[in-house]
Amino acid sequence: MKNIDIIRYGANGEGVGVSDEKIVFIPYALCGENVDAKVVEENTHFEVAQLEKINKASLSRVEPVCPYFKVCGGCDIMHASISEQKVIKQQIVQNNLKKYANYNGKIQSLVVGDNLLNYRNHITFQVNENGTLGFYEKDSHKFLEIKECKLANKVINNSISFINSYFFDNKLKGYNYKTKKGEIKQVDLKFVNDCLLITFVGVVKELPNIDNLLVRLNCLNVKYGIYISYNDKNSTIYGELKHISGIKEIEYIDQGIKCFVSPFSFMQINAEIKDKIYNKIYELVNGDIIVDAYCGRGVLSCKLAKKVKKVYGIEIVSSAIYDAQQIAKNNNIKNVEFLCGDIKDMLQDIKKIDSIILDPPRKGCEKQVLETIMEILPNQIIYLSCASNTLARDLKILSENYDIKLVEPYDMFPQTKHIETLCLLEKK
């Protein structure tokens, strides 16, 4: 057992102290605290320890509102006050940019929203062998049954007990990947514009006694649609899709753009913060020819088309490009062109680019993408990242020819260690 003073935060929001000239990472410890911790992992230069006792508690420590905190693993920093969560996230971005990009410039204050709970409009539940919804426990495949998720929209939460009761009444079980027994693998729920879309992913093509479920869902007092995705392989990837009942898609207005959501559609889970980010990108973007790389469903591309002469949206996922083309058509937007393919290949075909928007997955941009950008040298790069460590790695490469003009983190995922970071780069 070690007695440790917590002096700062680590890359995962954990407390950091020093003992015997080694850095010690302690999950769920806060700055200013003195704790007793048990070492569970030893490395040459650092240790990971388990928090055993808090001898001196931080004034920023709060009681987590979720009964599954620490077990579920979805929330990492719910034990910290909202003001301290801002400090934690600010330090994560600052430390990563300093460590991996050698950046010591200004980082704007974390942009937060009003909805710190119940903000998720899309969530996917696992199903256990008893036919109840839940998640896997942290860093495991051990099932955790839940009654509600404090981050999920209230309508999504209210659906849990109805779906559980329907499964129980009709003897529907979660699919066991080892025994290959059971019917339902996952339940995916999307809630937008007072409409709920439910997709059952399983190894059956029909749902028994569907009226039994409809009666329950009617109590939600929202429009809803039900799909089943049939996939008899040992995976949760959507397979053959069949509409069962209710609405087929959700129609809504996003950023002034008429949009729709279907079972395959990607959605940003926090609409409030997504709007703040898109509005900031719209304000920053400059030039006539814009490339929206990793454009997804193209909502941002369509918004930017109102400001510039030409927008190219690039995405490797064909279903997302199909949605993007339909959204552009439905809004009569003619100065946006969506290209399906790899970013590094598609960029070569565009003659002139004034500004490029990068929104890559967590792993960041591929090396060849960055090399192509350094050859094209657009006047401006706007980089949106969900992982500030890979963002910093990429900024170090880009900074050979670009100055970093803005670094602004956004609290897209309150109560968790995850952060969206927006950067503006201008050619030297």
N, C-alpha and C positions, 0 to 999 in steps of 0.2 A: 504493500500500500504506500502511495506517495501523497504528500501534502503539497499542493500546487496553487500558486496565484495565477489567475487568468488575466493575461495582458492584452490579448487581441483576438481576432477571429480568423479562422481558416477558410479555405476555398469552399467548404461545404457548410459553412455557418457554425462550425463547432468552435468551442473555446480552445485557446492555445496558451500554454505555459511553458516553463523551462524547468527541467530537473536533471541534475547531474550532467549539465552542459548539453543536454539533448532537448530538442523541441518535443513537446507532448501535446497531441491532439485529443481533446475530450469532448465528445458530442454532448449536447444539452447543457454545457456550462457557459456562463455569461461573463463578459468583461467585468473586472472588479471583484469577482468572487474568489473566495478561498475554499478549495475543495479537497477531499480525499478521493483518490482515484486508483483503480487497479489496472496495471498494464496488461493488455490482451494481445498486443502485437509489437514486436521489437524489430527495428531496422537499424542500419548503421548510423544514420543521422537523426532519426526521429522515432517516436513511440506513439502508439494509439492506446488510450486508456479508457476504462469504463467508469463513469461517474458513480461513486458509492455514497458520498455524504457531502452536503453543502454546509461548511462551517460558517461562512459569511455570505449571505445571499445579496445579490444585486437588487437595488430598488426597481430595476426594470424587469425583474422576474414576475410572471403572472401565472395563474392557474389555467392550463389549456382547457378550452371549452369542449374538446372532443374526447370521448372516453377511449378511443382507439389510438390516441397519440402515443408515439414510440413503437407501437405494435404494427400499425398499418404501414407506416413509412411514407405516406403521402405528404404529410406535413413535417417539416424539419425544425422550424423555429417558432412554433406556436407557444412555447414557454416564455417567449420574449414579448415585451410590450410593443405596440405598433411603432413607437418612436425608436425603440432599440432595433426592431427589424430593419428600419431604414438605415441605421448605423451599420448593421451586419452586412446588408447588401451593398452599401457604399464601399465598405472595406473589401468585399470580395472583388468588385470591379477594379478598384484602385490597386489592390495587390497583384491581380492578374496582369493588368496593363503595365505595371512597373516591372514585374518579374519577367514577362515574356516579350514585351515590346519596348522595354526601357523608356516608358512614357511617364513623365513626371508632371505633365500639364494639368490643367483644370478639368475636373469632372463635375458636371452639373448635379444638382440635388436630385435624388430619386423622385420620379414622377409617380404619384400614387393616385388611386381612385377612391370613390366613396364606398364601394362594395368590397369589404375585406373578408366577408364570408358569403356563402351562397352565390358566388360569382360564376361558377362553372356552368356553361350552357350545353356542355357535351361531356358525357362520361360513359365508360364501358365497364360493366360489371362481369366478374367471373361467376360461374355457377358451380356449386359443390354437388356431391353425390346425393345429397338430401333434397336438392332442388331449391336451394336458397341463394340469394345474391350476396356478393361480397368482393373482397380483394385478396390478393396474396399478401402475406405478412412481409415485412421489410426484409429484403435480401434473401427471399426464400420462395418456395412454391407451396408453402403451408397455407391453407385456406382460412380466411378470417370472415366470418359472417358479420354483417353490419346492418343496423336498422336505419341509419342515415349517414350521409357524408356532409360534414359542416361546410365543405367548399362547394357542394353541388346546389344548383337551383332548387328551390323548394318544391316545385312541381315534380322534378326528377326524384327527389327524396320521397314525396308522397306516393310515387309509383312503385316503390320497392315492395311495400307490404302487399299491394294488389297483385303484383307479379308472383311474389312468393306464394300467396294463397292460391292463385291459379295453378301454379306448378304442383302444389300439394294436392289440390282437389283432383287433378288429372294425372297424378303419379308420374309427372315429368321429372327426370333426374339430370344432374349435370353429367357431362361426358367425361369418362375416365380414359385418359390416353394410354394407360397400360393395359387395362382389361378390354378397352374398346366397347364399353357398355355405357348406356345413358343416351340422352337425346340432345341436350342443349349445352353448348360450349360457353357462349357469352351472350349478354344482352346489352345492346348499344342504344343509348338514349340521347336525342338531340332536342333542345327546347329553344325555339326562337319565335318571337312575335305571337305569343300565346298559343303556340302550336307544338305538339310533341310528336316526334317520330321515333318509333321503337323498332329495332331490328333484332330478331332472334337469330343467332348464328349457331347452327347445329347440324346434325346428321339425319334430320327428318325433313321431308318436303311439305308436310302439313302440320297444322296445330290442331289438336283435338278440342272439341267443345269451345270453339272460339267465342261464342256468345257469353260463355262464363267469364271470359276476360273482358269483353266489351262492357258488360254490366258494371264491372268494377271500375274500369277506366272512365266511364261516364261520370263518376263521382268527382273527377278532377276538374270538371267544368272548363275544359279546353278542347280545341280541335286536336285530333290525333290520327296517326296513320301507323299501320302495322305491316312489317315485312318479315319474311323468313329467308335467310341465306343458307342454302344447302351446300355443305362441304363435308364429304365423307373421308377426307384425308386427315392426318394427325396434325392439323394446323387450324388457326383461327382466321385465316385469310378468307375474305368474303368469296363465296362461290356463286352458284346459280341463285339468282334473286327472284323472289316471288312476292307480289303485293297481296296481302291478306284482307285488309279492311281499311276504311277511312281514307284520309287524304294521301296522295301519292308523293307530294313534296310540299315543302314550306316556302311560301312566297313572302318576301319582306324587302324593306328598303335599307340598304347599307351604304353609307357615304353618298347618299343621293342617287345610288344605283339600284335599279330593280334587280333583285337577286332571288335565287331559289336554293333550297337545301334538299338533297336526296340522301339515301343511305350511304352512298359512296363519297359524299362531299366532305372535304376537309373544312374544319371550322376553327377559327381562333377561339379559345375557350373563354376569354375575358373580353366581352364586347366593349366595355367602357374604356379599358386601356388600349385596346386595338384602335379605337377611334382616335385617341390622343396621338398614337404613333403615326397613323395614316395622315392625320391633319398636319403633323410636324413635317413629315416627308413632303407633303404637297407644298408646304411653305418653303422648304429648302431647295427643292428641285429647280434646276436652272438649265436652259438650253432648248433647242428645237427637237432634237432626236434623243429619245430616252429609251434605255433598255431596262426592263424590270425582270431581272434574272431570278430564277426560282419563284416564279410569279403565282404558283398555285392556281386558284380559281379565277384570278385576274381582276378581282375587285379593285385593288389599288391601281392596276394598269388602266382600267376604265376611268377611274377618278382622275388620274394624271392626264388622260387624253383630253380632258376639258381645258387644260392649261397649256399644252404644248402641241407642236405640229404633228408629231408621230411618236407612237409608243410601240415597242416590240416587247411582248411578254414571252418569256422562255421557261418551259417546264418539261421535265422528262416523264412525268406521269400523264399518260394519255387521257385518263378519265377527267383529270383536272383541266386539261386543255379543252376537252369537249365542253365542260361546264363554262369555261372562260369564253369560248366562242359563242355559246348560247346566250350568255349574259350580255356580251357586246352587241349581238344581234337584237336581243330584246330591248336594248336601250338605244338602238340606232346609232351606235358609235362606230364610225367608219375609219378613224385614223389610228386604230390599234390593230396590230397583227400578232396573232399568237402562234408560236412555233414550238412543236413538240420534238424534244431531243436533248442531247447533252449540251450543257452550257458552253463548254470549250469549243465544241464543233459549230454551234449556232452563231457564236460571236464572230467567227471568221467570215461569215456571209453578209454581215451588216457593214456597209461601206463607211459610214460616219456615225460616231456616237458622241454626244455632248455630255451625257450623264448616264451612269449605270447604277442601278439599285441592286444590292446583293442581300439576299435573305436566305442563306444556306441552312442546312440541317446542323445539328449539334456538332458534327465533326468539322465544320467550317468548309472553306472553299478548297477544292482540289488544287494541287500545285500547278497543274496545266491551265486551270482557269485563271489563276493569278498571273501566270506567265503571259497568257493571251491579253489580259487587261493591260499589263505593262508594255506590251507591243502596241496596242491600240491607243493607249494614253488618253482616255476621255478627260475632259476638263474637271469633272466632278465625280466622286464616288460617294454614295450613301450606303452604309453598311449596317444592316440590322442583324443582331446576333442573339441567340438564346444561350450561348456559352461564352463567357468573356475570356476564358483561357485560349480557346481556338481563335476567337476574335483577335486577341493580342498577338498570337502567332502570325496571323495574316496581316495585321497592321504593320508589324515589323518589316515584312517584305514590301508592302505597298509604300511605306514611308520613305523608301529610296527615292521615289519620284513625287510623293504627295505629302502635304502638310495636314496634320490632324487639326481641324478647326472646331470640332464639337464632339464631346462624349457625353451622352445623356442616358442614364439608366431608367428603366420603366418597371414598375411593380406589376407585371402581368400575372404573377402567381403568388399573391399574398399568403402568408403562413408557411411558405416553402423557401428553400435556398435558391430557387431559380429566378433569373432576372433576364429581361430583354434589354439590350444596350444598343443605342443608335449612335452612329458616328458619321460625321461629315468630313470628307477629305477633298482637298483642292490641289490641283496640279501645281508643282513648284514652278 
